[in-house]
């Protein structure tokens, strides 16, 4: 299950060192709303292998600035607390799953 987190919570989750996939999004963003069920589906499939979270860039500007988010949706893969790759824009489930697999 995908958890909506604050900037502070995101940093705490990243400190654990587990693989994390964070969807940076906003409520007004159409492609973000299209990606949401796809991100949820993939998170359920990979539950226990990685942590899946969402950060609203309008409400959590600190995280958006820290990770250089200028376009959304932007899913960033983190390993050992550091960003290693990202997937920008809406992508179908098969493409998002491939992104997750290559970044686990």
N, C-alpha and C positions, 0 to 999 in steps of 0.2 A: 504494500500500500504506500502511496506517495504522501509524504508529509509536507505541509506548507510550513516553512521556517523563516525565522528572522535572520538578520545578518549575524547576530551573536550566536544563534543556534547553529547556523551553517559552520562557523569557525569551530565550534565545539565538536560537531560531527566530523569535520575534516581532521581534527586533532587525533581522532581514533585510529587513523591510518588505513581504514578500510577503503575499498574502491567506492567512490561516490559519483553519482550522476545527478547533476543539478540543472533543472529546467528554469532558466530565467525568462519570465513572462510578464504580461500585464493584462488586466481584465478587458481593456478596450481593443486588444490585438486579435484580429480574426484568425490569422494563422496559429496564434497561441492557443486559441480555443479549439482549433482543429487538431492540434498536436496533443492536447490534454488526454483524450481517451487512449491514444496510441502509447503515450508515455506511461499511463496507468497500466495498460495491458502488458507492456514489456516489463514494468516493475514487478508485476505479479509473477511473471514467468521466471524472473531472475531473483526472486525473493530469497534472502539468505546468502546470495553471492555478492551483492552490492547494496548500497543504500541509495534510495531514490528520493530526492527532495525537490521542492519547487520554491523559488524566490520571486516574489512580486517586485519588479524593479521600481515601481512607483512608490511602494511602501518601504522598501529596503534599499535606499539609494547608496548606502555605504558599500554593500556587496556589489552593486552594479558598477560603481566607480572602481572598486578594488580590482575587479576582474575585467574591466574595460568593455562592458556591455554597451554596444552602440546600436545593435539591431537585435530584434527578438522575433520569434522564440530562438533562444540560444542554449543548447544543452551542452554543458561542459563536463567532461570526464576528469575526475581527480584521482590520482594515485599518491599514496603517502602524503596526503594533504595538499598536493600541488596540482594545478591544472596541467593536463597532458594533451588534451585534444578537445575539439568542439564540433558540434553539428548545428549549423545555422539554418533557420527557416523550417517550414513544415516539411517533413519527410514521411513516406509511408512506413508502416510497421516493419517491413522487411529491411529497409535501409536503417532504421533506428536500431533494430536488433543486431544487424551487422556491426554498427558503430559500438554498441554495448559489448558484443563478443570480442572485438579487437582491442577494447580498452579494459577488459577485466584483468 
